[in-house]
Amino acid sequence: MSSKAYGGWLAAGFDMWQLGAEAGTVMALRMARITAGGPAGAAEARLMVSERFEPLWSSRRA
Protein backbone atom coordinates (compact mmCIF):
# COMPACT_ATOMS: atom_id res chain seq x y z
CA MET A 1 0.00 0.00 0.00
CA SER A 2 1.38 3.40 -0.90
CA SER A 3 2.00 6.21 1.56
CA LYS A 4 -0.55 8.27 -0.37
CA ALA A 5 -3.30 6.02 0.97
CA TYR A 6 -2.49 7.14 4.51
CA GLY A 7 -2.13 10.85 3.70
CA GLY A 8 -5.74 11.78 4.39
CA TRP A 9 -5.91 9.86 7.65
CA LEU A 10 -2.60 11.27 8.80
CA ALA A 11 -3.73 14.83 8.09
CA ALA A 12 -7.05 14.26 9.84
CA GLY A 13 -5.32 12.74 12.86
CA PHE A 14 -2.91 15.64 13.10
CA ASP A 15 -5.77 18.15 12.82
CA MET A 16 -7.63 16.42 15.65
CA TRP A 17 -4.50 16.36 17.80
CA GLN A 18 -3.93 20.06 17.12
CA LEU A 19 -7.54 20.89 18.01
CA GLY A 20 -7.20 19.04 21.31
CA ALA A 21 -3.94 20.81 22.13
CA GLU A 22 -5.41 24.22 21.35
CA ALA A 23 -8.55 23.53 23.40
CA GLY A 24 -6.39 22.48 26.36
CA THR A 25 -4.39 25.69 26.07
CA VAL A 26 -7.55 27.80 26.01
CA MET A 27 -8.90 26.02 29.09
CA ALA A 28 -5.62 26.52 30.95
CA LEU A 29 -5.52 30.23 30.11
CA ARG A 30 -9.13 30.72 31.17
CA MET A 31 -8.59 28.88 34.46
CA ALA A 32 -5.47 30.96 35.13
CA ARG A 33 -7.50 34.13 34.69
CA ILE A 34 -10.20 32.86 37.05
CA THR A 35 -7.73 31.79 39.73
CA ALA A 36 -5.97 35.17 39.50
CA GLY A 37 -9.24 36.65 40.76
CA GLY A 38 -10.30 40.24 40.56
CA PRO A 39 -12.80 41.71 38.11
CA ALA A 40 -11.22 39.91 35.14
CA GLY A 41 -11.51 36.54 36.87
CA ALA A 42 -15.12 37.14 37.84
CA ALA A 43 -15.98 38.24 34.30
CA GLU A 44 -14.32 35.12 32.87
CA ALA A 45 -16.25 32.88 35.26
CA ARG A 46 -19.55 34.55 34.29
CA LEU A 47 -18.67 34.19 30.61
CA MET A 48 -17.86 30.49 30.97
CA VAL A 49 -21.15 29.80 32.76
CA SER A 50 -23.18 31.81 30.27
CA GLU A 51 -21.52 29.96 27.36
CA ARG A 52 -22.71 26.67 28.82
CA PHE A 53 -26.25 27.68 29.74
CA GLU A 54 -27.16 29.93 26.80
CA PRO A 55 -27.80 27.00 24.42
CA LEU A 56 -29.96 25.36 27.09
CA TRP A 57 -32.00 28.50 27.65
CA SER A 58 -32.41 29.17 23.96
CA SER A 59 -33.55 25.60 23.31
CA ARG A 60 -36.16 25.90 26.08
CA ARG A 61 -37.52 29.11 24.56
CA ALA A 62 -37.90 27.60 21.08
PyMOL commands that set and color helices and strands:
alter all, ss='L'
color gray80, all
select helices_A, chain A and resi 4-36+38-61
alter helices_A, ss='H'
color red, helices_A
deselect
rebuild
show_as cartoon
